[in-house]
Amino acid sequence: MNPNPPIDDAVVRDTVERVLARPEFHGFSDAPWFLELIQRLKEWAQTLGRWAQANPVEGWILFSFLLLVGLALLAHLLYVALGDALPGRRSANAAARKSSWHVLEGTAASWQEALARAREALAAGNVRRAVWIAHRVLLGLMDEQGSLRFAAGKTNADYLGECDPGHPWCGLLERLTAVYEQVIYAHRPPMPETLTALVAQVETCRTSALLESQPPTQSTA
């Protein structure tokens, strides 16, 4: 006698149908709470319609109020979605994106002020601070030009790798980075004349970037 008799196909089919009929196998749209919510909304709409028919003046006031709220919400969404295309917003956003002063971490509010602080630190013998500021200013200027992207987690090797060898400031970045690592990591300050020259070259880059950012002047005959 076979200890495992074959299972009837009808029994298998009935079991599968009962399992698939459970709520966890239903789609989202068949969920009871979702259907109940739709039904409640329908009942609320019908009740509101009956109230508006019985009170036409109040119903018109409510309809006007809801219409104004809807138009205001639509206008707000359009402004948020398309506001950057407006001339005023576009120029303001462009100026905000162009400024990379955050790389100074509060040391100064402009490149000119930062370089002045670097010269002051150099005159006071604070070589580490002078090198740090000059290096950050150059990174910020190149970030504004799109030559590289400043980020707190990046290393000097990352910036050198991003810099296009054909960029006119790439050589200065390499020299300043070498001095930076020599001072910050190896604790071997360079000759004061070397650092003074590097700060002056960064100042030249700042002046060049400032001239490029100014609109061309129209000559009058």
Secondary structure, DSSP 8 states (H G I E B T S, - for coil): --SS----HHHHHHHHHHHHTSGGGS-GGG-HHHHHHHHHHHHHHHHHHHHHHH-HHHHHHHHHHHHHHHHHHHHHHHHHHHGGGSHHHHHHHHHHHH--GGGGTTS-SSHHHHHHHHHHHHHTT-HHHHHHHHHHHHHHHHHHHTSS---TT--HHHHHHHS-TTSTTHHHHHHHHHHHHHHHTS-----HHHHHHHHHHHHHHHHHHHHHHS-------
